[in-house]
Amino acid sequence: MTAHPAAAFKILTADQWAAWQRAGSFAGASIDLTDGYIHLSSVDTAAETFEKYFADQSNLVVVEVELEKLGDTVKWEPSRGGALFPHVYGTVPRSAVGRVWEEGVDKALFEGLAAERR
């Protein structure tokens, strides 16, 4: 059995983050709602996710999600190129949020987070 990281990351807009804080939980962005689960990225895949889907956007926030607080709603499933991604089948409560970055959200942020783990 592969050991998975204890945390994963959600990249979202400042408006989505504000709504999450007001509601106390996050049910997902439009792509999450369409796919039926909340897309998260591991520290190893977050930079690529940022580059592929968010590089041309501003007012972004990165939220670190403490996966152990989500129990069995987290499923690690293959996606891009067979890499495993954490998908949340349910909502993510505010209490499962660790660190939050509301400034300086760019590829270098994710590269730094990956370097922290080494």
DSSP file (Angstrom, degrees, kcal/mol; ACC not computed):
  #  RESIDUE AA STRUCTURE BP1 BP2  ACC     N-H-->O    O-->H-N    N-H-->O    O-->H-N    TCO  KAPPA ALPHA  PHI   PSI    X-CA   Y-CA   Z-CA
    1    1 A M              0   0    0      0, 0.0     2,-0.3     0, 0.0     0, 0.0   0.000 360.0 360.0 360.0 133.2    0.0    0.0    0.0
    2    2 A T        -     0   0    0      1,-0.0     2,-0.5     0, 0.0     0, 0.0  -0.624 360.0-128.6 -82.2 133.5    1.3    3.4   -1.0
    3    3 A A        -     0   0    0     -2,-0.3    -1,-0.0     1,-0.0     0, 0.0  -0.706  26.4-152.5 -80.3 127.2    1.6    6.1    1.7
    4    4 A H        -     0   0    0     -2,-0.5    72,-0.0     1,-0.1    -1,-0.0  -0.674  25.5 -90.5 -98.9 155.2   -0.1    9.2    0.6
    5    5 A P        -     0   0    0      0, 0.0    -1,-0.1     0, 0.0    62,-0.1  -0.207  27.6-128.5 -59.6 154.5    0.7   12.7    1.7
    6    6 A A  S    S+     0   0    0     61,-0.1    61,-1.8    60,-0.1    62,-0.7   0.665  89.3  37.2 -78.1 -17.6   -1.1   14.1    4.8
    7    7 A A  E     -A   66   0A   0     59,-0.2    36,-0.4    60,-0.1     2,-0.3  -0.938  60.0-175.0-136.1 156.5   -2.1   17.3    2.9
    8    8 A A  E     -A   65   0A   0     57,-1.9    57,-3.4    -2,-0.3     2,-0.4  -0.858  23.2-115.8-140.3 176.1   -3.2   18.4   -0.5
    9    9 A F  E     -AB  64  41A   0     32,-3.1    32,-2.4    -2,-0.3     2,-0.5  -0.920  11.8-161.3-127.0 142.7   -3.9   21.7   -2.2
   10   10 A K  E     -A   63   0A   0     53,-2.3    53,-2.5    -2,-0.4     2,-0.5  -0.989  10.5-155.7-119.7 126.0   -6.9   23.4   -3.7
   11   11 A I  E     +A   62   0A   0     -2,-0.5     2,-0.3    51,-0.2    51,-0.2  -0.886  31.7 149.9 -99.0 127.5   -6.3   26.4   -6.0
   12   12 A L  E     -A   61   0A   0     49,-2.6    49,-3.2    -2,-0.5     2,-0.1  -0.930  45.6 -86.5-150.4 171.2   -9.3   28.7   -6.1
   13   13 A T  E  >  -A   60   0A   0     -2,-0.3     4,-2.3    47,-0.2    47,-0.2  -0.400  38.4-113.2 -80.0 161.0  -10.4   32.2   -6.6
   14   14 A A  H  > S+     0   0    0     45,-2.4     4,-2.5     1,-0.2     5,-0.2   0.872 119.4  54.1 -60.3 -36.8  -10.5   34.8   -3.8
   15   15 A D  H  > S+     0   0    0     44,-0.2     4,-2.3     2,-0.2    -1,-0.2   0.904 107.7  49.2 -65.0 -41.0  -14.3   34.9   -4.2
   16   16 A Q  H  > S+     0   0    0      2,-0.2     4,-2.2     1,-0.2    -2,-0.2   0.901 111.7  49.3 -64.2 -40.1  -14.5   31.1   -3.8
   17   17 A W  H  X S+     0   0    0     -4,-2.3     4,-2.4     2,-0.2    -2,-0.2   0.914 110.0  50.7 -65.3 -42.5  -12.4   31.2   -0.7
   18   18 A A  H  X S+     0   0    0     -4,-2.5     4,-2.2     1,-0.2    -2,-0.2   0.909 111.3  48.4 -61.5 -41.4  -14.5   34.0    0.8
   19   19 A A  H  X S+     0   0    0     -4,-2.3     4,-2.7     2,-0.2     6,-0.3   0.889 109.2  53.5 -65.6 -38.8  -17.6   31.9    0.1
   20   20 A W  H  X S+     0   0    0     -4,-2.2     4,-2.2     1,-0.2     5,-0.4   0.925 110.1  47.5 -59.7 -46.1  -16.0   28.9    1.7
   21   21 A Q  H  < S+     0   0    0     -4,-2.4    -2,-0.2     2,-0.2    -1,-0.2   0.902 113.5  47.4 -64.9 -40.8  -15.2   30.9    4.9
   22   22 A R  H  < S+     0   0    0     -4,-2.2    -2,-0.2     1,-0.2    -1,-0.2   0.921 117.9  41.1 -64.9 -43.8  -18.7   32.3    5.1
   23   23 A A  H  < S-     0   0    0     -4,-2.7    -2,-0.2     2,-0.2    -1,-0.2   0.761 101.6-131.2 -77.8 -25.7  -20.4   28.9    4.5
   24   24 A G  S  < S+     0   0    0     -4,-2.2    70,-2.8    -5,-0.2    71,-0.4   0.350  81.4  49.2  88.0  -7.3  -18.0   27.0    6.8
   25   25 A S  E    S-D   93   0B   0     -5,-0.4     2,-0.5    68,-0.3    -2,-0.2  -0.976  74.5-127.2-156.0 165.7  -17.4   24.3    4.1
   26   26 A F  E     -D   92   0B   0     66,-1.9    66,-2.3    -2,-0.3     3,-0.1  -0.975  15.0-178.9-123.6 123.0  -16.6   24.0    0.4
   27   27 A A        -     0   0    0     -2,-0.5     2,-0.1     1,-0.3    63,-0.1   0.514  58.6 -90.4 -97.0  -7.9  -18.8   21.9   -2.0
   28   28 A G        -     0   0    0     64,-0.1    -1,-0.3   -12,-0.1     2,-0.1  -0.317  33.4 -81.5 122.7 157.8  -16.6   22.6   -5.0
   29   29 A A     >  -     0   0    0     -2,-0.1     4,-2.5    -3,-0.1     3,-0.3  -0.297  62.1 -86.0 -80.9 176.2  -15.9   24.9   -7.9
   30   30 A S  H  > S+     0   0    0      1,-0.2     4,-2.3     2,-0.2     5,-0.2   0.883 130.8  50.8 -58.4 -40.2  -18.0   24.5  -11.1
   31   31 A I  H  > S+     0   0    0      2,-0.2     4,-2.3     1,-0.2    -1,-0.2   0.882 110.4  50.7 -64.3 -36.3  -15.6   21.8  -12.5
   32   32 A D  H  >>S+     0   0    0     -3,-0.3     4,-1.8     2,-0.2     5,-1.3   0.930 110.4  48.3 -64.9 -45.4  -15.8   19.9   -9.2
   33   33 A L  H  <5S+     0   0    0     -4,-2.5    -2,-0.2     1,-0.2    -1,-0.2   0.887 112.5  49.5 -63.4 -39.0  -19.6   20.0   -9.2
   34   34 A T  H  <5S+     0   0    0     -4,-2.3    -1,-0.2    -5,-0.2    -2,-0.2   0.912 115.4  42.8 -64.2 -43.4  -19.6   18.8  -12.9
   35   35 A D  H  <5S-     0   0    0     -4,-2.3    -2,-0.2     2,-0.2    -1,-0.2   0.667 109.6-121.1 -81.5 -16.9  -17.2   16.0  -12.2
   36   36 A G  T  <5S+     0   0    0     -4,-1.8     2,-0.3     1,-0.2    -3,-0.2   0.583  82.7  63.2  89.5   9.9  -18.9   14.9   -8.9
   37   37 A Y  S   <S-     0   0    0     -5,-1.3     2,-0.6    -6,-0.2    -2,-0.2  -0.980  86.2-100.6-157.0 160.4  -15.9   15.4   -6.7
   38   38 A I  E     -E   88   0C   0     50,-2.8    50,-2.2    -2,-0.3     2,-0.4  -0.772  36.4-135.0 -89.2 123.5  -13.6   18.1   -5.5
   39   39 A H  E     +E   87   0C   0     -2,-0.6     2,-0.3    48,-0.2    48,-0.2  -0.652  29.8 173.0 -78.3 125.3  -10.3   18.2   -7.3
   40   40 A L        -     0   0    0     46,-1.7     2,-0.4    -2,-0.4   -30,-0.2  -0.851  19.7-139.7-121.8 165.0   -7.2   18.6   -5.1
   41   41 A S  B     -B    9   0A   0    -32,-2.4   -32,-3.1    -2,-0.3    44,-0.1  -0.974  11.9-129.3-125.7 142.0   -3.5   18.4   -6.0
   42   42 A S    >>  -     0   0    0     -2,-0.4     4,-1.6    42,-0.2     3,-0.9  -0.325  38.5-100.1 -74.7 169.2   -0.6   16.8   -4.2
   43   43 A V  T 34 S+     0   0    0    -36,-0.4     4,-0.4     1,-0.2    71,-0.2   0.823 125.2  54.5 -60.4 -30.1    2.5   18.8   -3.6
   44   44 A D  T 34 S+     0   0    0      1,-0.2    -1,-0.2     2,-0.1     4,-0.2   0.706 117.1  33.5 -78.4 -19.9    4.0   16.9   -6.5
   45   45 A T  T <> S+     0   0    0     -3,-0.9     4,-2.2     2,-0.1    -2,-0.2   0.492  93.0  89.4-112.4  -6.0    1.3   17.8   -9.0
   46   46 A A  H  X S+     0   0    0     -4,-1.6     4,-2.7     1,-0.2     5,-0.2   0.874  85.2  53.1 -64.8 -39.6    0.2   21.3   -7.8
   47   47 A A  H  > S+     0   0    0     -4,-0.4     4,-2.6     1,-0.2    -1,-0.2   0.925 111.8  46.0 -62.9 -43.1    2.7   23.2  -10.0
   48   48 A E  H  > S+     0   0    0      2,-0.2     4,-2.6     1,-0.2    -1,-0.2   0.898 111.9  51.3 -66.2 -40.0    1.5   21.5  -13.1
   49   49 A T  H  X>S+     0   0    0     -4,-2.2     4,-2.4     2,-0.2     5,-0.5   0.927 111.0  49.0 -60.6 -44.8   -2.2   22.0  -12.1
   50   50 A F  I  X>S+     0   0    0     -4,-2.7     4,-2.5     1,-0.2     5,-1.4   0.952 113.7  45.5 -58.8 -50.7   -1.4   25.7  -11.6
   51   51 A E  I  <5S+     0   0    0     -4,-2.6     4,-0.3     1,-0.2    -2,-0.2   0.886 117.0  44.7 -61.2 -40.6    0.3   26.0  -15.0
   52   52 A K  I  <5S+     0   0    0     -4,-2.6    -1,-0.2    -5,-0.2    -2,-0.2   0.870 132.0  12.5 -74.7 -38.2   -2.4   24.1  -16.9
   53   53 A Y  I  <5S+     0   0    0     -4,-2.4    -3,-0.2    -5,-0.2    -2,-0.2   0.638 132.4  28.1-117.5 -18.2   -5.5   25.6  -15.4
   54   54 A F  I ><<S+     0   0    0     -4,-2.5     3,-2.3    -5,-0.5    -3,-0.2   0.511  77.9 102.7-128.9  -6.2   -4.7   28.8  -13.5
   55   55 A A  T 3 <S+     0   0    0     -5,-1.4    -4,-0.1     1,-0.3    -3,-0.1   0.775  87.7  49.2 -58.5 -28.9   -1.6   30.6  -14.8
   56   56 A D  T 3  S+     0   0    0     -5,-0.1    -1,-0.3     2,-0.0     2,-0.3   0.321  98.4  89.2 -93.6   9.3   -3.6   33.2  -16.6
   57   57 A Q    <   -     0   0    0     -3,-2.3     2,-0.2   -44,-0.0     3,-0.2  -0.729  56.9-158.6-107.0 155.4   -5.8   34.1  -13.7
   58   58 A S        +     0   0    0     -2,-0.3   -44,-0.2     1,-0.2    -2,-0.0  -0.690  67.4  48.8-119.8 177.9   -5.3   36.6  -10.9
   59   59 A N  S    S+     0   0    0     -2,-0.2   -45,-2.4     1,-0.2     2,-0.3   0.902  77.4 161.5  57.1  44.1   -6.8   36.9   -7.4
   60   60 A L  E     -A   13   0A   0    -47,-0.2     2,-0.4    -3,-0.2   -47,-0.2  -0.654  25.4-162.5 -96.4 153.6   -6.0   33.2   -6.6
   61   61 A V  E     -A   12   0A   0    -49,-3.2   -49,-2.6    -2,-0.3     2,-0.5  -0.974   7.2-149.9-129.7 143.8   -5.8   31.6   -3.2
   62   62 A V  E     -AC  11 101A   0     39,-2.4    39,-2.8    -2,-0.4     2,-0.5  -0.976  12.5-165.8-116.7 130.1   -4.2   28.3   -2.3
   63   63 A V  E     -AC  10 100A   0    -53,-2.5   -53,-2.3    -2,-0.5     2,-0.6  -0.954  13.9-142.2-117.3 129.3   -5.6   26.3    0.5
   64   64 A E  E     -A    9   0A   0     35,-2.9    34,-3.4    -2,-0.5     2,-0.5  -0.815  19.3-154.9 -88.9 124.0   -3.8   23.4    2.2
   65   65 A V  E     -AC   8  97A   0    -57,-3.4   -57,-1.9    -2,-0.6     2,-1.0  -0.886  11.5-138.5-105.5 125.3   -6.3   20.6    3.0
   66   66 A E  E >   -A    7   0A   0     30,-3.5     3,-1.6    -2,-0.5   -59,-0.2  -0.718  17.8-162.4 -83.5 102.5   -5.5   18.2    5.9
   67   67 A L  G >  S+     0   0    0    -61,-1.8     3,-2.2    -2,-1.0     4,-0.5   0.783  80.4  66.1 -63.8 -32.2   -6.7   15.0    4.3
   68   68 A E  G >  S+     0   0    0    -62,-0.7     3,-0.7     1,-0.3    -1,-0.3   0.769  94.9  61.3 -63.0 -22.1   -6.9   13.0    7.5
   69   69 A K  G <  S+     0   0    0     -3,-1.6    -1,-0.3     1,-0.2    -2,-0.2   0.548  98.9  57.5 -79.2  -6.2   -9.7   15.3    8.6
   70   70 A L  G X  S-     0   0    0     -3,-2.2     3,-1.6     1,-0.2    -1,-0.2   0.505  86.8-166.7-102.2  -6.4  -11.8   14.2    5.6
   71   71 A G  G X   -     0   0    0     -3,-0.7     3,-1.1    -4,-0.5    -1,-0.2  -0.233  63.4 -11.8  59.2-138.8  -11.8   10.4    6.4
   72   72 A D  G 3  S+     0   0    0      1,-0.2    -1,-0.2    -4,-0.0    17,-0.1   0.308 113.3  88.6 -85.0  11.5  -12.9    8.1    3.7
   73   73 A T  G <  S+     0   0    0     -3,-1.6    16,-3.2    15,-0.1     2,-0.5   0.628  74.4  85.3 -77.5 -11.6  -14.3   10.9    1.5
   74   74 A V  E <   -F   88   0C   0     -3,-1.1     2,-0.4    14,-0.2    14,-0.2  -0.793  57.7-179.7 -93.6 127.1  -10.8   11.1   -0.1
   75   75 A K  E     -F   87   0C   0     12,-2.7    12,-2.7    -2,-0.5     2,-0.7  -0.995  22.7-140.8-125.0 129.3  -10.0    8.8   -2.9
   76   76 A W  E     +F   86   0C   0     -2,-0.4     8,-0.1    10,-0.2    -2,-0.0  -0.809  35.0 172.5 -89.3 116.1   -6.6    8.7   -4.7
   77   77 A E  E     -F   85   0C   0      8,-2.7     8,-2.8    -2,-0.7     2,-0.1  -0.940  34.6-103.5-130.6 147.4   -7.4    8.2   -8.3
   78   78 A P  E     +F   84   0C   0      0, 0.0     6,-0.2     0, 0.0     2,-0.1  -0.395  50.7 144.8 -69.2 143.4   -5.3    8.3  -11.5
   79   79 A S    >   +     0   0    0      4,-2.3     3,-2.8     1,-0.3     4,-0.1  -0.256  49.9  31.2-142.1-126.8   -5.6   11.3  -13.7
   80   80 A R  G >  S-     0   0    0      1,-0.3     3,-2.2     2,-0.2    -1,-0.3  -0.126 136.2 -16.9 -46.2 118.0   -3.1   13.2  -15.9
   81   81 A G  G 3  S-     0   0    0      1,-0.3    -1,-0.3    -3,-0.1     3,-0.1   0.690 123.1 -63.0  60.9  19.3   -0.5   10.7  -17.2
   82   82 A G  G <  S+     0   0    0     -3,-2.8    -1,-0.3     1,-0.3    -2,-0.2   0.426  93.4 147.9  86.0  -2.4   -1.6    8.2  -14.6
   83   83 A A    <   -     0   0    0     -3,-2.2    -4,-2.3    -4,-0.1     2,-0.4  -0.385  51.5-114.4 -64.9 144.6   -0.5   10.3  -11.6
   84   84 A L  E     - F   0  78C   0     -6,-0.2   -42,-0.2    -3,-0.1    -1,-0.1  -0.678  34.3-172.9 -85.0 132.9   -2.6    9.9   -8.5
   85   85 A F  E     - F   0  77C   0     -8,-2.8    -8,-2.7    -2,-0.4     2,-0.5  -0.952  26.6-116.8-123.3 143.2   -4.7   12.8   -7.4
   86   86 A P  E     - F   0  76C   0      0, 0.0   -46,-1.7     0, 0.0     2,-0.4  -0.701  32.2-171.9 -80.2 123.7   -6.8   13.2   -4.2
   87   87 A H  E     -EF  39  75C   0    -12,-2.7   -12,-2.7    -2,-0.5     2,-0.6  -0.955  13.0-145.2-115.4 134.8  -10.5   13.6   -5.0
   88   88 A V  E     -EF  38  74C   0    -50,-2.2   -50,-2.8    -2,-0.4     2,-1.2  -0.890   5.0-162.0-105.6 118.7  -12.9   14.5   -2.3
   89   89 A Y  S    S+     0   0    0    -16,-3.2     2,-0.3    -2,-0.6   -52,-0.1  -0.687  74.3  20.2 -97.6  78.8  -16.4   12.9   -2.6
   90   90 A G  S    S-     0   0    0     -2,-1.2     2,-0.2   -63,-0.1   -52,-0.2  -0.957 104.1 -49.0 154.0-165.3  -18.2   15.3   -0.2
   91   91 A T        -     0   0    0     -2,-0.3   -64,-0.2   -54,-0.1    -2,-0.1  -0.590  41.3-130.2 -97.0 162.4  -17.6   18.7    1.2
   92   92 A V  E     -D   26   0B   0    -66,-2.3   -66,-1.9    -2,-0.2   -64,-0.1  -0.952  24.0-142.2-112.9 113.2  -14.4   20.1    2.8
   93   93 A P  E >   -D   25   0B   0      0, 0.0     3,-2.0     0, 0.0   -68,-0.3  -0.366  21.0-117.6 -72.2 153.7  -15.1   21.8    6.1
   94   94 A R  G >  S+     0   0    0    -70,-2.8     3,-1.8     1,-0.3   -69,-0.1   0.813 113.3  68.1 -57.5 -30.3  -13.1   24.9    7.1
   95   95 A S  G 3  S+     0   0    0    -71,-0.4    -1,-0.3     1,-0.3   -70,-0.1   0.636  91.8  60.3 -67.6 -13.3  -11.7   22.9   10.0
   96   96 A A  G <  S+     0   0    0     -3,-2.0   -30,-3.5   -27,-0.1     2,-0.4   0.415  83.3 104.8 -91.7   1.0   -9.8   20.7    7.5
   97   97 A V  E <   +C   65   0A   0     -3,-1.8   -32,-0.2   -32,-0.2     3,-0.1  -0.702  41.8 172.7 -87.9 129.7   -7.9   23.8    6.2
   98   98 A G  E     +     0   0A   0    -34,-3.4    -1,-0.1    -2,-0.4   -33,-0.1   0.559  58.7   5.4 -95.1-111.7   -4.3   24.2    7.3
   99   99 A R  E     -     0   0A   0    -36,-0.1   -35,-2.9     2,-0.0    -1,-0.4  -0.388  64.1-159.2 -76.1 154.3   -2.2   26.9    5.7
  100  100 A V  E     -C   63   0A   0    -37,-0.2     2,-0.6    -3,-0.1   -37,-0.2  -1.000   6.0-159.7-135.7 133.8   -3.6   29.5    3.3
  101  101 A W  E     +C   62   0A   0    -39,-2.8   -39,-2.4    -2,-0.4     3,-0.1  -0.963  18.2 166.0-114.9 116.5   -1.8   31.6    0.7
  102  102 A E        +     0   0    0     -2,-0.6     2,-0.3   -41,-0.2    -1,-0.1   0.419  67.9  41.3-107.4  -2.4   -3.7   34.7   -0.4
  103  103 A E  S    S+     0   0    0      1,-0.1     3,-0.1   -41,-0.1   -41,-0.1  -0.961 103.7  30.1-139.2 156.8   -0.7   36.4   -2.1
  104  104 A G        +     0   0    0     -2,-0.3     2,-1.1     1,-0.2     5,-0.2   0.809  66.5 168.1  68.3  30.4    2.1   35.3   -4.3
  105  105 A V        +     0   0    0    -45,-0.2     2,-0.3    -3,-0.1    -1,-0.2  -0.682  25.9 117.2 -82.2 104.9    0.2   32.4   -5.9
  106  106 A D  S >> S-     0   0    0     -2,-1.1     4,-1.2    -3,-0.1     3,-0.9  -0.903  81.6 -81.4-153.8 179.1    2.5   31.3   -8.8
  107  107 A K  H 3> S+     0   0    0     -2,-0.3     4,-2.2     1,-0.3     5,-0.2   0.859 123.7  61.2 -59.4 -35.8    4.4   28.3  -10.0
  108  108 A A  H 3> S+     0   0    0      1,-0.2     4,-2.4     2,-0.2    -1,-0.3   0.843  97.5  59.2 -61.9 -33.7    7.3   29.3   -7.7
  109  109 A L  H <> S+     0   0    0     -3,-0.9     4,-2.0    -5,-0.2    -1,-0.2   0.939 108.9  43.5 -58.3 -47.0    5.0   28.8   -4.6
  110  110 A F  H  X S+     0   0    0     -4,-1.2     4,-2.2     1,-0.2    -2,-0.2   0.860 111.2  53.5 -70.6 -35.3    4.3   25.2   -5.6
  111  111 A E  H  X S+     0   0    0     -4,-2.2     4,-2.0     2,-0.2    -1,-0.2   0.897 109.7  49.8 -64.1 -38.7    8.0   24.5   -6.3
  112  112 A G  H  X S+     0   0    0     -4,-2.4     4,-1.9     2,-0.2    -2,-0.2   0.887 109.3  50.9 -65.7 -39.9    8.9   25.9   -2.9
  113  113 A L  H  X S+     0   0    0     -4,-2.0     4,-1.1     2,-0.2    -2,-0.2   0.895 110.0  49.9 -64.7 -39.6    6.2   23.6   -1.2
  114  114 A A  H  X S+     0   0    0     -4,-2.2     4,-0.7     1,-0.2     3,-0.3   0.891 109.3  51.8 -65.2 -38.5    7.6   20.6   -3.1
  115  115 A A  H >< S+     0   0    0     -4,-2.0     3,-0.8     1,-0.2    -1,-0.2   0.848 102.0  61.0 -66.9 -33.6   11.1   21.5   -1.9
  116  116 A E  H 3< S+     0   0    0     -4,-1.9    -1,-0.2     1,-0.2    -2,-0.2   0.858 101.5  54.2 -57.6 -35.8    9.9   21.7    1.7
  117  117 A R  H 3<        0   0    0     -4,-1.1    -1,-0.2    -3,-0.3    -2,-0.2   0.724 360.0 360.0 -75.0 -22.0    8.9   18.1    1.5
  118  118 A R    <<        0   0    0     -3,-0.8    -1,-0.2    -4,-0.7    -2,-0.2   0.486 360.0 360.0 -78.9 360.0   12.3   16.9    0.4
